């Protein structure tokens, strides 16, 4: 019985999430969480465009809450909007943005769209990024294209810090699947070696010591060469005098 209740609850949550995503539109929502409190249901929406979701004077939020009460029979739904700080580090927003760009301009410009988005993500400071587009691009047979740059973990514990997302673009020639993997700039990599200030000072002192020693050795070599040259000059002068 408990298992059936749990499955039923998860199905309802999935239905609510899919409905909210469809209602608000593609490319506006990054993630969505549902929390159950004694007061009622708390729905947290993560987005990069809070103004478009809230609407003028909160009209869209009010309409959405009323519809959730009627259709999904929620007692007291409370919608909270949280803004995504950097949309270029959010894999779902990037995937939806690529899908919208392909739907608008068509699949003939898929390379330009992918490379442009990849450069934007890397310039924003991401450690690495990978974009995969699969479908008829633009040939008759389906093919997979991969666009990547930077450093991206694909195995081990640090794979958890990589953000992954999927999206679908509905173009005239057919469906295009999109996969996005992003390693943001604040990703914590366990095997990354970080040098603290004390170590930097030690390295600096050692480098200065090595440079001073090299200068001393060079000066000694120059002095020896000068002495050898002077000896040769004196020998040549003596031989000339003896010949005369």
C-alpha positions in Angstrom: 0.0 0.0 0.0 2.8 2.4 0.9 4.5 1.7 -2.4 1.4 2.5 -4.4 0.9 5.8 -2.5 4.5 6.7 -3.2 4.2 5.9 -6.9 0.9 7.8 -7.1 2.5 10.8 -5.4 5.5 10.8 -7.8 3.1 10.5 -10.8 1.2 13.6 -9.6 4.5 15.5 -9.1 5.6 14.6 -12.6 2.3 15.7 -14.0 2.4 19.1 -12.2 6.0 19.7 -13.4 5.3 18.9 -17.0 2.1 21.0 -17.0 4.0 24.0 -15.5 6.8 23.7 -18.1 4.3 23.5 -21.0 2.2 26.4 -19.6 5.1 28.8 -19.0 6.9 27.8 -22.3 10.2 26.3 -23.4 13.4 28.0 -22.4 12.0 29.8 -19.3 12.4 27.1 -16.6 15.6 25.5 -15.5 14.3 23.3 -12.7 11.2 22.8 -10.5 10.9 21.5 -7.0 7.8 20.6 -5.0 7.9 20.7 -1.2 5.1 19.6 1.1 4.6 21.7 4.2 1.9 21.8 7.0 0.6 25.0 5.4 0.3 23.6 1.9 2.4 22.8 -1.2 5.4 24.9 -2.0 6.4 24.9 -5.7 9.9 26.4 -6.3 10.6 27.5 -9.9 14.2 28.2 -11.0 14.4 30.5 -14.0 16.5 33.1 -15.7 13.5 35.2 -16.7 11.5 35.8 -13.5 9.6 38.8 -15.0 8.1 36.7 -17.8 6.9 34.1 -15.4 5.4 36.4 -12.8 3.7 38.6 -15.4 2.2 42.1 -14.8 1.3 42.4 -11.1 1.6 38.7 -10.7 -1.3 37.8 -13.0 0.4 34.7 -14.4 1.2 33.3 -11.0 -2.3 33.8 -9.7 -3.8 32.1 -12.8 -1.4 29.2 -12.4 -2.2 28.7 -8.7 -5.9 28.7 -9.4 -5.5 26.2 -12.2 -3.3 23.9 -10.0 -6.1 24.0 -7.3 -8.8 23.0 -9.8 -7.0 20.4 -12.0 -4.6 18.7 -9.5 -6.7 19.4 -6.4 -3.9 21.0 -4.4 -5.1 22.5 -1.1 -2.9 25.6 -0.8 -0.2 25.8 -3.5 2.4 28.5 -3.0 4.7 29.3 -6.0 8.1 30.7 -5.3 10.4 32.1 -8.0 14.2 31.9 -7.7 16.4 33.5 -10.3 19.3 31.6 -11.8 22.5 33.7 -11.3 24.3 32.6 -14.5 22.1 31.1 -17.2 25.2 30.1 -19.3 26.2 27.6 -16.5 22.7 26.1 -16.4 22.6 23.0 -18.7 18.8 23.0 -19.0 18.5 26.6 -20.0 21.3 26.2 -22.6 19.7 23.1 -24.0 16.3 24.8 -24.3 17.9 27.9 -25.8 19.6 25.7 -28.5 16.3 24.0 -29.3 14.5 27.4 -29.7 17.3 28.7 -31.9 17.1 25.6 -34.2 13.4 25.9 -34.4 13.6 29.5 -35.4 16.5 29.5 -37.9 16.3 25.8 -39.1 18.8 23.0 -39.0 21.0 24.4 -41.8 22.7 26.8 -39.4 23.2 24.3 -36.6 27.0 24.6 -36.6 26.9 28.4 -36.3 24.3 28.1 -33.5 26.3 25.4 -31.6 29.7 27.1 -31.9 28.3 30.5 -30.9 26.7 29.1 -27.8 29.9 27.1 -27.0 32.1 30.2 -27.2 29.6 32.2 -25.0 29.8 29.5 -22.3 33.6 29.3 -22.3 34.0 33.1 -22.3 31.7 33.2 -19.3 34.3 31.2 -17.4 33.2 27.6 -17.6 35.9 25.0 -17.2 34.5 22.9 -20.0 31.4 22.3 -22.2 30.1 19.6 -24.6 27.1 20.0 -26.9 25.7 17.0 -28.8 23.1 17.4 -31.6 21.5 14.2 -33.1 19.1 14.1 -36.0 18.9 15.0 -39.7 21.5 17.8 -39.8 20.8 18.5 -42.6 21.3 15.2 -44.5 18.7 12.6 -45.2 20.2 10.2 -42.7 20.4 10.9 -39.0 23.8 11.8 -37.6 25.3 12.9 -34.3 27.5 16.0 -34.1 29.7 16.8 -31.1 31.0 20.3 -30.1 33.3 20.5 -27.1 35.9 22.8 -25.6 37.8 22.9 -22.3 38.1 20.4 -19.5 35.1 18.0 -18.7 35.1 15.1 -16.3 33.3 12.0 -17.6 34.1 9.5 -14.8 34.8 9.3 -11.1 33.3 11.3 -8.2 33.9 14.6 -9.9 31.4 13.6 -12.6 28.7 14.8 -10.2 29.8 18.4 -10.5 29.0 18.4 -14.2 25.6 19.7 -15.1 23.7 17.6 -17.8 20.4 18.3 -19.5 18.4 17.2 -22.6 16.0 19.0 -24.9 14.2 18.4 -28.2 13.9 20.7 -31.2 10.9 20.3 -33.5 12.1 21.4 -37.0 10.6 21.1 -40.4 12.9 18.2 -41.4 12.3 16.3 -38.2 13.2 16.0 -34.5 16.6 17.0 -33.2 17.9 15.7 -29.9 20.1 18.0 -27.8 22.4 17.0 -25.0 24.4 19.5 -23.0 27.2 19.0 -20.4 28.7 21.9 -18.6 31.4 22.1 -15.9 31.0 25.5 -14.2 33.8 27.7 -13.0 33.0 27.0 -9.3 33.1 23.2 -9.7 35.1 21.4 -7.0 37.4 18.8 -8.5 38.8 16.4 -5.8 42.1 15.7 -7.7 42.8 19.4 -8.5 46.0 20.7 -6.9 45.6 24.2 -5.4 48.7 26.2 -4.3 48.2 28.4 -1.2 50.0 31.7 -0.6 52.7 30.2 1.5 53.6 27.8 -1.2 53.6 30.5 -3.8 56.0 32.6 -1.6 58.3 29.5 -1.3 58.2 29.0 -5.1 59.0 32.6 -5.7 62.0 32.5 -3.3 63.3 29.4 -4.9 62.9 30.9 -8.4 64.8 34.0 -7.2 67.6 31.8 -5.7 67.9 29.8 -8.9 68.1 33.0 -11.0 70.8 34.5 -8.7 72.8 31.3 -9.0 72.5 31.3 -12.8 73.7 34.9 -12.9 76.7 34.0 -10.8 77.6 31.1 -13.0 77.3 33.2 -16.1 79.6 35.8 -14.6 82.2 33.2 -13.7 82.0 31.7 -17.3 82.4 35.2 -18.8 85.5 35.8 -16.5 87.1 32.5 -17.5 86.5 33.2 -21.2 88.1 36.7 -20.8 91.1 35.1 -19.1 91.6 32.6 -21.8 91.3 35.3 -24.5 93.9 37.4 -22.7 96.3 34.4 -22.5 95.9 33.7 -26.2 96.6 37.4 -27.0 99.8 37.4 -24.8 101.0 34.1 -26.4 100.5 35.5 -29.9 102.3 38.7 -29.0 105.3 36.7 -27.6 105.5 34.5 -30.7 105.6 37.5 -32.9 108.4 39.1 -30.9 110.4 35.9 -31.0 110.0 35.6 -34.8 111.2 39.2 -35.3 
